Amino acid sequence: MDSQQYLSDFFDAVRSDGRIGVTHIGIYAALLQYRKEKGFVNPIQAFSHEIMEIAKVSSTITYSRCMRALSDYGYIRYEPSFDRTKASKIYLTNPLQ
């Protein structure tokens, strides 16, 4: 699935999901951009500061909260590394399934 289809499906899914806010949307869009820059890999392996920079999120607490929420709600599968030297794994899932 290409980035445009992921984004389109994501917006279709979140349209009626009151739990999703603008920060969730910004982070999801940043994940798609990061994935594009890295050659459309899945899972994405990224450090939080890399995604935060693209999404314009300055708080690590906000980033972590939104990533956990996106994962809990089924929009992504997030496997944080908790190791400063190892990137976290982020799997993009089909939000409509």
N, C-alpha and C positions, 0 to 999 in steps of 0.2 A: 504494500500500500504506500502511495506517495504522500508527501507532507501535506499537500493540499487536501487530499481525501481525509487524512487524520484530523486536520483542522476543521473541515466541514462536518465530519461525524461528531467531533467534540462539541461544536456549537449546536448541532442538532440535539445532542444529549443534554447539554447544560441549560438549554433554553427553559426547561421546566424544572431544573434542579436549583432550588432556593439556597442550597448550601454553598454554591459556588459564587465567589466574588471576583472582582477585577484582578486581584493579586493572583488567584488561581489561574485565571485566563492568561495573565502576563507570563507566568512561569511556564504554563503549557506551551505557549507560543515560543518562548525562549528555548524550551527543550527541542521543539521542531527545528528552530534555526540552528541550534548547536548540532543536531543530528545531520542537517544538511551540510554544514561546514565539515563534518567528520566523515562524509561519504555514505550517508543513509544507513548507518549501522543500527542494529537493535540486538542487544541492549546498548544504550549509551553509557559510556563510562566517563563520568565527569566529577569534578570537584565543585562544591557548592558555590565558591566564589566565581567560577566560570559562568554558571547559569544565572547567578544573582546579577552579574554585570550586564548580561544581555536583557534580563527582565527588569532592570532598574529597581531591584529590591536591595535595600541597604541593611536590613536586619536579618541576622542569621536565625533568630527565633521565628520571625515571620516566614522565612524561607522553609525552615524545617517543619513548621506547623502546616503550611500549605502543601508541601510535598507529602507529608503523612496523610493529609486529608485526601489529596488526589489519589493516593494509593488505596486508602481505606474505602473510597467511593468507587474504585474500579477503573479509573481513567488511566492510571499507570500502575506498574509494579515497581516499587522503590525498595532497593536493598542498600541502605546506608552502610558505609564501611566502618565508621567510627575510628578510623585511622587516618591521621593527617597526611600520610604518605601514600595512601591508596584511594583511588577514586571510587565513588559510589556507583552502583549499577542501577540504571533506570530503563525499564522495559516499557515501550509504548504498546498499549493494548487497544483493541477496537472498542471505543466507548459505547457503541450501540449494541454490543452483545451482552 
